[in-house]
Amino acid sequence: MAFPDAQSGSVTVLELPSWELIGGQEVGIRGPSGAGKSTLLNLISGLMVPTTGAVWWDGCEISKLTEPERDRWRRQNVGFIFQEFHLIPELSALENVLLPLRFDHWRCPPRKHHYGLELLDRFGIARPRQLAATLSRGQQQRVAVARALINQPPILLADEPTASLDRQSADSVTDLLLEVALESHRTLIVSSHDPLLLGRLTETYLLSEGCLELVS
């Protein structure tokens, strides 16, 4: 699988002969800034497609799907957690969690509404109707994790999920990620510079100069 530099197109950002994961693994990816960690997660999730090679998940070659098909596949199979949360500040915590459902439902199914409340309660958000803008950064990231789980996806991708948090909040988010991955045998892939987070995963890879190397 290869992916060129977006600006010049002449430099290969990623060049992976092959990379195979077993369902339920907890995998970390570390590497210098600009090494292509976010690009790799985008390729894994179908947000981008490789220029050569293919991306397969559970027998489905997602890199061959059309963009609408990839969007549908991603909604059903992937929960994405970002460093900067990407919450809508004018919406409540609960409204942010339920937002992904709007792509497939005109009205939120009652069972999903209840599940969203359950997630927020479990993650320590005592006031689900509190505006996202008024939450602490640690609370915002927990809301973002709940949003990623609302469709109960088998794959969780987290791009620097603890980078902008204090140590206590970072440890709390790490606990949540591992807990929700283990209990439902989800595949968890995390890009991070956080050695404490990476040290709790089953495998860690170093991404450097476009290549992946298993380091622990």
ROMI-616623 format. One record per residue: x, y, z of N, C-alpha, C in turn; residue in three letters. Coordinates in steps of 0.001 Angstrom, whole numbers, always signed. Layout:
REM ROMI-616623
- X_Y_Z_X_Y_Z_X_Y_Z_ALA
...
//
This chain:
REM ROMI-616623
- +851_-1187_+0_+0_+0_+0_+885_+1234_+0_MET
- +631_+2173_-898_+1429_+3393_-967_+517_+4598_-1052_ALA
- +1024_+5728_-552_+273_+6980_-582_+1268_+8112_-755_PHE
- +1081_+8989_-1781_+2057_+10039_-2051_+1826_+11274_-1203_PRO
- +2832_+12136_-1156_+2696_+13429_-502_+1604_+14224_-1195_ASP
- +711_+14814_-397_-455_+15505_-962_-71_+16734_-1761_ALA
- +1050_+17386_-1423_+1424_+18623_-2096_+2272_+18357_-3330_GLN
- +3371_+17614_-3150_+4259_+17411_-4283_+3869_+16209_-5124_SER
- +3314_+15182_-4463_+2976_+13962_-5175_+4181_+13128_-5538_GLY
- +5382_+13631_-5292_+6597_+12941_-5700_+7233_+12154_-4564_SER
- +6834_+12436_-3335_+7400_+11759_-2176_+6356_+10798_-1604_VAL
- +6732_+9545_-1436_+5816_+8557_-879_+5786_+8683_+641_THR
- +4624_+9021_+1172_+4470_+9176_+2616_+4412_+7815_+3291_VAL
- +3704_+6874_+2686_+3561_+5530_+3240_+3872_+4501_+2168_LEU
- +4623_+3492_+2547_+4894_+2376_+1643_+4946_+1107_+2483_GLU
- +3818_+420_+2545_+3677_-759_+3398_+3479_-1991_+2525_LEU
- +4481_-2885_+2448_+4309_-4106_+1652_+3082_-4905_+2094_PRO
- +2894_-5025_+3413_+1696_-5680_+3952_+1623_-5399_+5447_SER
- +408_-5440_+5951_+185_-5270_+7393_-1131_-5930_+7725_TRP
- -1078_-6954_+8541_-2270_-7734_+8862_-2521_-7708_+10357_GLU
- -3768_-7439_+10720_-4169_-7408_+12120_-5234_-8464_+12374_LEU
- -5222_-9010_+13564_-6247_-9951_+13998_-7319_-9173_+14759_ILE
- -8574_-9488_+14504_-9666_-8804_+15184_-9517_-8865_+16691_GLY
- -9734_-7732_+17353_-9624_-7663_+18795_-8269_-7224_+19303_GLY
- -7315_-6998_+18393_-6002_-6521_+18818_-6064_-5071_+19289_GLN
- -5125_-4721_+20177_-4953_-3337_+20632_-3567_-2897_+20184_GLU
- -3535_-2027_+19183_-2291_-1704_+18490_-1986_-222_+18614_VAL
- -738_+86_+18921_-281_+1466_+18968_+654_+1773_+17815_GLY
- +605_+3008_+17342_+1504_+3480_+16288_+2160_+4752_+16788_ILE
- +3475_+4737_+16872_+4200_+5939_+17262_+5165_+6320_+16152_ARG
- +5659_+7538_+16222_+6593_+8019_+15214_+6669_+9525_+15258_GLY
- +7661_+10107_+14600_+7813_+11559_+14621_+6642_+12259_+13953_PRO
- +6441_+13520_+14304_+5396_+14319_+13659_+5659_+14365_+12157_SER
- +4601_+14188_+11384_+4738_+14203_+9936_+5128_+12871_+9337_GLY
- +5220_+11831_+10171_+5637_+10521_+9662_+4537_+9826_+8865_ALA
- +3288_+10265_+9044_+2188_+9657_+8308_+1222_+8867_+9164_GLY
- +1270_+9078_+10485_+377_+8314_+11378_-1091_+8616_+11092_LYS
- -1423_+9897_+10964_-2818_+10264_+10682_-3233_+9783_+9299_SER
- -2318_+9866_+8338_-2610_+9371_+6991_-2922_+7883_+7023_THR
- -2153_+7126_+7796_-2399_+5686_+7900_-3782_+5407_+8483_LEU
- -4164_+6127_+9531_-5502_+5935_+10099_-6585_+6304_+9095_LEU
- -6352_+7349_+8320_-7330_+7745_+7304_-7471_+6682_+6217_ASN
- -6362_+6033_+5859_-6418_+4947_+4880_-7135_+3730_+5458_LEU
- -6828_+3415_+6706_-7461_+2273_+7368_-8975_+2445_+7437_ILE
- -9414_+3682_+7656_-10848_+3952_+7832_-11577_+4224_+6529_SER
- -10846_+4328_+5425_-11484_+4634_+4154_-11722_+6106_+3910_GLY
- -11215_+6977_+4796_-11304_+8415_+4525_-10418_+8798_+3350_LEU
- -9338_+8037_+3148_-8470_+8181_+1985_-8338_+6809_+1327_MET
- -7906_+6797_+71_-7638_+5529_-613_-6190_+5537_-1087_VAL
- -5507_+4389_-1037_-4111_+4338_-1466_-3988_+4479_-2974_PRO
- -2828_+4980_-3420_-2584_+5077_-4864_-2255_+3714_-5447_THR
- -1621_+2856_-4655_-1383_+1467_-5051_-1684_+576_-3854_THR
- -2028_-670_-4144_-2342_-1593_-3061_-3811_-1548_-2684_GLY
- -4136_-2162_-1561_-5535_-2299_-1162_-5651_-2332_+352_ALA
- -6837_-1982_+832_-7167_-2065_+2256_-8361_-3004_+2401_VAL
- -8168_-4067_+3157_-9216_-5064_+3382_-9602_-5091_+4854_TRP
- -10900_-5200_+5100_-11406_-5433_+6454_-12424_-6562_+6384_TRP
- -12128_-7665_+7047_-13091_-8758_+7186_-13690_-9161_+5838_ASP
- -12820_-9336_+4844_-13254_-9785_+3532_-13768_-8705_+2609_GLY
- -13813_-7464_+3069_-14301_-6348_+2248_-13126_-5467_+1839_CYS
- -12915_-5304_+534_-11856_-4427_+43_-12401_-2995_+1_GLU
- -12220_-2278_+1092_-12851_-963_+1203_-12230_+52_+258_ILE
- -10984_-160_-148_-10333_+785_-1058_-10930_+736_-2456_SER
- -11740_-294_-2758_-12395_-385_-4063_-13839_+128_-4021_LYS
- -14323_+457_-2848_-15690_+962_-2740_-15780_+2389_-3260_LEU
- -16959_+2775_-3712_-17175_+4173_-4067_-17169_+5013_-2790_THR
- -17055_+6323_-2934_-17023_+7178_-1746_-18285_+7026_-897_GLU
- -19498_+7039_-1488_-20692_+6819_-649_-20686_+5450_+30_PRO
- -20179_+4429_-668_-20115_+3095_-63_-19114_+3064_+1090_GLU
- -17979_+3765_+913_-16999_+3830_+2003_-17573_+4574_+3197_ARG
- -18321_+5651_+2942_-18946_+6401_+4035_-19904_+5503_+4817_ASP
- -20696_+4731_+4087_-21658_+3835_+4742_-20921_+2749_+5531_ARG
- -19884_+2177_+4917_-19097_+1147_+5611_-18480_+1708_+6885_TRP
- -17949_+2923_+6814_-17281_+3530_+7969_-18278_+3796_+9093_ARG
- -19471_+4291_+8756_-20475_+4542_+9794_-20844_+3259_+10528_ARG
- -20855_+2157_+9809_-21269_+889_+10400_-20141_+187_+11154_GLN
- -18889_+472_+10805_-17784_-348_+11293_-16698_+380_+12066_ASN
- -16628_+1702_+11977_-15494_+2432_+12551_-15972_+3531_+13487_VAL
- -15361_+3579_+14659_-15501_+4729_+15545_-14187_+5481_+15555_GLY
- -14207_+6769_+15227_-12983_+7567_+15100_-12938_+8586_+16233_PHE
- -11800_+8626_+16932_-11598_+9559_+18045_-10426_+10457_+17690_ILE
- -10634_+11770_+17771_-9644_+12733_+17304_-8989_+13457_+18474_PHE
- -7815_+14007_+18214_-7104_+14781_+19237_-7896_+16009_+19652_GLN
- -8516_+16681_+18689_-9216_+17935_+18968_-10722_+17752_+19124_GLU
- -11167_+16530_+19327_-12542_+16175_+19712_-13565_+16381_+18595_PHE
- -13552_+17544_+17922_-14515_+17859_+16864_-15959_+17771_+17352_HIS
- -16199_+18264_+18553_-17571_+18401_+19037_-18151_+19712_+18525_LEU
- -19470_+19770_+18410_-20145_+21018_+18048_-20476_+21741_+19346_ILE
- -19838_+22894_+19614_-19940_+23526_+20933_-21346_+23944_+21304_PRO
- -22179_+24264_+20301_-23540_+24730_+20590_-24504_+23586_+20901_GLU
- -24063_+22351_+20717_-24907_+21199_+21027_-24553_+20642_+22400_LEU
- -25496_+19944_+22986_-25241_+19325_+24288_-24336_+18106_+24120_SER
- -23867_+17597_+25248_-23062_+16375_+25214_-23836_+15245_+24542_ALA
- -25102_+15070_+24930_-25913_+13999_+24357_-26146_+14218_+22864_LEU
- -26445_+15434_+22462_-26672_+15710_+21041_-25428_+15408_+20217_GLU
- -24252_+15703_+20748_-23016_+15367_+20044_-22842_+13858_+19911_ASN
- -23154_+13135_+20977_-23025_+11676_+20937_-23953_+11071_+19891_VAL
- -25161_+11600_+19783_-26164_+11046_+18870_-26004_+11529_+17436_LEU
- -25125_+12481_+17208_-25009_+13106_+15888_-24743_+12107_+14760_LEU
- -23870_+11100_+14909_-23639_+10167_+13795_-24888_+9437_+13323_PRO
- -25889_+9320_+14181_-27115_+8616_+13808_-27924_+9392_+12787_LEU
- -27693_+10696_+12690_-28484_+11531_+11783_-28256_+11166_+10322_ARG
- -27131_+10505_+10019_-26868_+10120_+8635_-27797_+9002_+8175_PHE
- -28299_+8216_+9110_-29123_+7058_+8761_-30546_+7116_+9301_ASP
- -30818_+8055_+10203_-32149_+8115_+10826_-32637_+9563_+10868_HIS
- -33860_+9776_+10397_-34442_+11115_+10493_-34685_+11470_+11956_TRP
- -35151_+10479_+12710_-35319_+10642_+14151_-34493_+9577_+14859_ARG
- -33917_+9955_+15959_-33071_+9029_+16706_-33921_+7896_+17284_CYS
- -33585_+6636_+17012_-34333_+5526_+17615_-34251_+5593_+19143_PRO
- -35358_+5327_+19836_-35352_+5411_+21305_-34261_+4574_+21964_PRO
- -33989_+3383_+21422_-32965_+2533_+22040_-31586_+3175_+21930_ARG
- -31326_+3907_+20825_-30041_+4578_+20666_-29946_+5789_+21593_LYS
- -31062_+6491_+21765_-31101_+7611_+22707_-30763_+7110_+24113_HIS
- -31355_+5991_+24483_-31086_+5406_+25804_-29626_+4957_+25901_HIS
- -29114_+4379_+24820_-27723_+3917_+24819_-26759_+5099_+24956_TYR
- -27077_+6214_+24294_-26247_+7407_+24427_-26196_+7904_+25861_GLY
- -27349_+7906_+26527_-27388_+8300_+27940_-26576_+7335_+28804_LEU
- -26681_+6046_+28503_-25913_+5042_+29250_-24411_+5279_+29105_GLU
- -23966_+5559_+27874_-22544_+5798_+27637_-22052_+7004_+28427_LEU
- -22806_+8096_+28360_-22381_+9306_+29063_-22341_+9083_+30569_LEU
- -23322_+8377_+31093_-23322_+8084_+32528_-22119_+7223_+32902_ASP
- -21855_+6243_+32093_-20710_+5360_+32345_-19390_+6120_+32295_ARG
- -19306_+7122_+31409_-18063_+7869_+31232_-17968_+9090_+32142_PHE
- -18900_+9181_+33098_-18794_+10213_+34107_-19309_+11578_+33702_GLY
- -20171_+11634_+32684_-20791_+12899_+32277_-22152_+12968_+32962_ILE
- -22205_+13675_+34082_-23400_+13670_+34931_-24544_+14484_+34339_ALA
- -24217_+15460_+33488_-25256_+16325_+32904_-25218_+16188_+31390_ARG
- -25933_+15219_+30840_-25862_+14954_+29406_-26369_+16093_+28536_PRO
- -27164_+16998_+29113_-27695_+18102_+28318_-26879_+19389_+28491_ARG
- -25746_+19274_+29150_-24830_+20411_+29268_-24164_+20666_+27920_GLN
- -24043_+21949_+27550_-23426_+22293_+26273_-21977_+21832_+26243_LEU
- -21557_+21326_+25089_-20188_+20837_+24938_-19166_+21932_+25210_ALA
- -19515_+23175_+24866_-18579_+24292_+25039_-18230_+24536_+26497_ALA
- -19082_+24099_+27412_-18862_+24368_+28837_-18180_+23203_+29564_THR
- -17873_+22132_+28847_-17218_+20978_+29453_-15710_+21176_+29500_LEU
- -15058_+20527_+30449_-13596_+20529_+30482_-13065_+19713_+29305_SER
- -11764_+19842_+29023_-11193_+19099_+27900_-11274_+17589_+28141_ARG
- -11040_+17177_+29366_-11166_+15758_+29670_-12579_+15248_+29457_GLY
- -13569_+16044_+29863_-14966_+15669_+29648_-15296_+15642_+28157_GLN
- -14797_+16617_+27411_-15050_+16655_+25972_-14503_+15410_+25278_GLN
- -13320_+14958_+25689_-12774_+13762_+25053_-13583_+12526_+25421_GLN
- -14121_+12466_+26632_-14969_+11331_+26996_-16270_+11348_+26191_ARG
- -16806_+12537_+25941_-17978_+12647_+25058_-17622_+12161_+23655_VAL
- -16428_+12516_+23189_-15993_+12090_+21856_-15857_+10567_+21779_ALA
- -15386_+9941_+22850_-15308_+8474_+22880_-16713_+7873_+22833_VAL
- -17640_+8450_+23586_-19025_+7969_+23562_-19623_+8109_+22164_ALA
- -19351_+9226_+21506_-19852_+9420_+20134_-19301_+8343_+19199_ARG
- -18019_+8004_+19359_-17409_+6984_+18510_-18035_+5609_+18717_ALA
- -18649_+5404_+19881_-19216_+4095_+20221_-20704_+3973_+19931_LEU
- -21369_+5073_+19564_-22828_+5070_+19502_-23363_+4053_+18494_ILE
- -22625_+3799_+17411_-23045_+2796_+16433_-22484_+1413_+16736_ASN
- -21849_+1263_+17900_-21285_-12_+18354_-20380_-650_+17295_GLN
- -19359_+96_+16853_-18503_-386_+15769_-17511_-1451_+16248_PRO
- -17102_-2359_+15360_-16085_-3352_+15728_-14661_-2810_+15693_PRO
- -14476_-1601_+15123_-13145_-1012_+14983_-13142_+365_+15633_ILE
- -12151_+617_+16492_-11952_+1937_+17085_-10597_+2477_+16645_LEU
- -10591_+3676_+16086_-9364_+4356_+15695_-9241_+5627_+16523_LEU
- -8071_+5853_+17101_-7860_+7030_+17945_-6577_+7729_+17515_ALA
- -6705_+8979_+17100_-5564_+9760_+16615_-5122_+10726_+17712_ASP
- -4030_+10408_+18387_-3491_+11226_+19482_-4584_+11576_+20507_GLU
- -5279_+10578_+21055_-6442_+10868_+21903_-6112_+11528_+23233_PRO
- -4855_+11467_+23676_-4497_+12050_+24977_-3558_+13240_+24850_THR
- -3246_+13648_+23621_-2182_+14642_+23416_-2484_+15990_+24055_ALA
- -3746_+16386_+24096_-4085_+17716_+24602_-4676_+17671_+26010_SER
- -4485_+16543_+26706_-5070_+16369_+28033_-3992_+16371_+29111_LEU
- -4390_+16761_+30334_-3474_+16610_+31459_-3350_+15128_+31791_ASP
- -2371_+14778_+32635_-2064_+13370_+32878_-3253_+12607_+33448_ARG
- -3959_+13210_+34392_-5095_+12518_+35001_-6179_+12233_+33969_GLN
- -6495_+13240_+33147_-7514_+13047_+32110_-7041_+12044_+31068_SER
- -5744_+12101_+30730_-5190_+11166_+29750_-5308_+9726_+30241_ALA
- -5004_+9510_+31514_-5111_+8159_+32074_-6561_+7685_+32086_ASP
- -7490_+8599_+32370_-8909_+8249_+32384_-9384_+7837_+30995_SER
- -8983_+8602_+29971_-9371_+8280_+28597_-8734_+6960_+28162_VAL
- -7482_+6737_+28546_-6820_+5469_+28229_-7575_+4296_+28840_THR
- -7976_+4434_+30098_-8756_+3384_+30765_-10034_+3079_+29987_ASP
- -10723_+4134_+29549_-11976_+3956_+28818_-11756_+3230_+27502_LEU
- -10733_+3647_+26756_-10468_+3030_+25456_-10201_+1536_+25602_LEU
- -9357_+1185_+26562_-9026_-227_+26754_-10230_-1020_+27253_LEU
- -11014_-407_+28117_-12188_-1083_+28674_-13199_-1415_+27586_GLU
- -13524_-425_+26740_-14548_-656_+25714_-14023_-1557_+24604_VAL
- -12711_-1560_+24383_-12143_-2460_+23381_-12185_-3904_+23867_ALA
- -11783_-4119_+25109_-11702_-5477_+25642_-13072_-6121_+25805_LEU
- -14043_-5351_+26288_-15331_-5959_+26642_-16098_-6457_+25427_GLU
- -15869_-5845_+24260_-16596_-6258_+23052_-15662_-6798_+21978_SER
- -14424_-7100_+22345_-13436_-7658_+21419_-13280_-6758_+20189_HIS
- -13253_-5457_+20435_-13063_-4510_+19341_-11584_-4410_+18969_ARG
- -11333_-4131_+17710_-9983_-3812_+17264_-9718_-2345_+17579_THR
- -8636_-2079_+18301_-8285_-715_+18701_-6929_-358_+18098_LEU
- -6888_+718_+17328_-5643_+1205_+16733_-5466_+2652_+17160_ILE
- -4346_+2937_+17816_-4099_+4253_+18403_-2786_+4811_+17875_VAL
- -2816_+6027_+17346_-1570_+6741_+17061_-1306_+7684_+18225_SER
- -76_+7678_+18731_+190_+8456_+19938_+1681_+8644_+20163_SER
- +2011_+9741_+20878_+3349_+9957_+21409_+3406_+9629_+22901_HIS
- +2290_+9198_+23472_+2166_+8997_+24917_+2700_+7615_+25298_ASP
- +3882_+7536_+25934_+4453_+6221_+26252_+3617_+5428_+27252_PRO
- +2908_+6113_+28146_+2083_+5398_+29117_+891_+4735_+28438_LEU
- +291_+5417_+27479_-804_+4820_+26711_-280_+3654_+25878_LEU
- +787_+3887_+25119_+1323_+2848_+24238_+1769_+1619_+25023_LEU
- +2278_+1836_+26233_+2753_+730_+27045_+1662_-209_+27509_GLY
- +410_+205_+27406_-709_-631_+27846_-1357_-1401_+26694_ARG
- -868_-1204_+25474_-1410_-1899_+24312_-630_-3187_+24061_LEU
- -1231_-4100_+23305_-591_-5405_+23098_+579_-5327_+22130_THR
- +526_-4408_+21172_+1614_-4240_+20206_+1819_-2764_+19916_GLU
- +3061_-2390_+19665_+3364_-1021_+19249_+4270_-1064_+18027_THR
- +3918_-241_+17042_+4707_-131_+15815_+5316_+1260_+15732_TYR
- +6508_+1329_+15160_+7148_+2599_+14850_+6937_+2887_+13373_LEU
- +6369_+4055_+13077_+6197_+4494_+11696_+7246_+5549_+11407_LEU
- +8150_+5247_+10493_+9234_+6167_+10164_+9611_+5998_+8702_SER
- +9733_+7122_+8005_+10100_+7121_+6586_+9187_+6205_+5772_GLU
- +7912_+6218_+6131_+6909_+5489_+5367_+6794_+4016_+5664_GLY
- +7596_+3500_+6609_+7609_+2067_+6894_+7214_+1795_+8342_CYS
- +6550_+664_+8560_+6136_+234_+9894_+7084_-839_+10416_LEU
- +7478_-690_+11682_+8337_-1682_+12323_+7762_-2016_+13694_GLU
- +7558_-3305_+13962_+7076_-3744_+15268_+8186_-3562_+16292_LEU
- +7902_-2790_+17354_+8942_-2494_+18347_+8624_-3058_+19724_VAL
- +7387_-3416_+19987_+7062_-4030_+21281_+5714_-4738_+21211_SER
//
